[in-house]
Amino acid sequence: MTEDSNRNRGDDPDSIYRAPSSNTNLAPEGDPFRTFIGPNSTDYYARLFDRFQSGGSSVSWNWPAFFVSSYWLLYRKMWLNAFLYWIALPTGLIVLSGIVAAVMDAGWAILFYYGAYFIIGFVLVPMYANRLYYAHAKSRVTSVTRTTTSEAEQSARLAKIGGTSNVVLFVILPLVIIAVIGILAAIAIPAYQDFTVRAQVAEGLNLSNPAKTAVTEYYGNNGELPVDNASAGLPPASQISGNYVSSVLIDDGDVVVTYGNNAHSIIADETLILTPYPETGGYIEWECYSPTIRSRHLPAVCR
């Protein structure tokens, strides 16, 4: 802001840039807005404030308010606005979405919530963020210049209540850390779970090998498939078990592995089936599959 523009604004009796009256010692050339803005981006905001003060358009664009609205509001010490954006806005949209869901349906409610949040948070807020900051600054500056007579005291108070705040480091940074940990956990936990389940399923495939051998030998000797464990010379199904397998059953030649005992809940009581296909020369081709276990948990030969 130039000294000439400050003098012109001094003609406006409501302007905070007017020449000091008898109840203030603020120098005519002093710029309380600049003091309030602080050393960060002073020229940028002072230029916009000058435009707003002269009646220019309220529309501009603030990239920090677009990417990190809450951060920017806290950084510029607009505590109430940060609360409204962070808490009141989503709460209000949830209430309105509930009304939309009651009147229409859940699909429209979801569309309304995210659509309204996008328009407000990523269009209106960055468009009017600078004007909002100007209104905030004007309110604070006006209050200080009307209640304080000493220029030094005015500058000290404006510098204290204005400028920027590092509170975001204590508010946003922990949230970012929590979010990063959550993302990593969301990736790592399912991956570890899949690894664990695959290892348990593999135990069933290993325990099926003696049953497959028994079926092959029975077919080679009799020209037909065994109907059950006893005919194949195997112990009862429940006696063929492991940490994660509760039984291995021969059912008309099929080898049926049932998971249980200490198996993960994802595969508990589920089955892995190995079906024999006799070939010429007494050779048997096996097909491995599961009607219920997800493909990603199956051994490669069973997918």
BELNORWO-V692803 format. One record per run of one state. SS is the DSSP state (helix for helix, strand for strand, loop for the rest). FROM is the first residue (numbers start at 1). TO is the last residue. If there is no record, write none. Layout:
SS_FROM_TO / SS_FROM_TO
This chain:
loop_1_2 / helix_3_9 / loop_10_31 / helix_32_37 / loop_38_41 / helix_42_53 / loop_54_62 / helix_63_67 / loop_68_68 / helix_69_75 / loop_76_78 / helix_79_103 / loop_104_105 / helix_106_147 / loop_148_150 / helix_151_161 / loop_162_166 / helix_167_222 / loop_223_236 / helix_237_239 / loop_240_244 / strand_245_251 / loop_252_253 / strand_254_259 / loop_260_270 / strand_271_278 / loop_279_279 / helix_280_282 / loop_283_283 / strand_284_289 / loop_290_294 / helix_295_297 / loop_298_299 / helix_300_302 / loop_303_303
